[in-house]
């Protein structure tokens, strides 16, 4: 049942997309690319000023409707509050971009528990609850698109990003399973697994980029394009970039102990 045109503008024109983590990085690029295809937007993130700047630019440039919903999605029951707020306006979310999330760099046992807990809430629980709430409506309509943003870290344990990488493994597993469950519907679920991307990630995580990371870093706009294209094609997941895709593929053939050691060397 997965038949799609490659012309995004015809599919998403006039529909509405919810983009979480829309105030910077991949979130802003998802928003711009969807707007360029005629998609109306609901932008959710903590920083209202950033959202309003993006709203003004997109509205002027593309002529689509853009709503800003400032919210801390890591707060208790924030996903349900966001869902109910959108429902109260009578809007239908046709496209869900689960982009909100961040990483933490450092030894696991030296990272404050409050920081770890907040990251895990945002990267796993928030994503899961938003998916749970919106996918039921999509299945009832037999139409919808969900893009889950994971990481290349989902494919292997990553020392100094131990909890983050584990959380992204969860996102990949959840997304692939949901993709299969939805196979007899017209609801698509795709997991995007970026590698190093030029965003605020490392600044927020607290790591200075290594030579390897600078060499392999991809532009955020290109990563967003790859993710949206894979979603339209009905793929279960996609790794952004050929080097990253080869790296993720090759890890399955190496002993786990060697994988962990290799990843550790690349990250420092």
Buried (B, 14 or more C-beta within 10 A) or exposed (E): EEEEEEEBEEBBEEBBBBBBBBBBBBBBBBBBBBBBBBBBBBBBBBEBEBBBBBBEBBBEEBEBBBBBBBBBBBBEEBBEBBBEBBEEEEBBBBBBBBBBBBBBBBEEEEBEEEBBEBBBBBBBBBBBBBBEBBBEBBBEEEBBBBBBBBBBBBBBBBBBBBBBBBBBBBBBEBBBEBBEEBEEBBBBBBBBBBBBBBBBBBEBBEBEBBEEBEEBBBEBBBBBBBBBBBBBEBBBBBBBBEBBBEBBEEBEEEEEEEBBEBBBEEBE
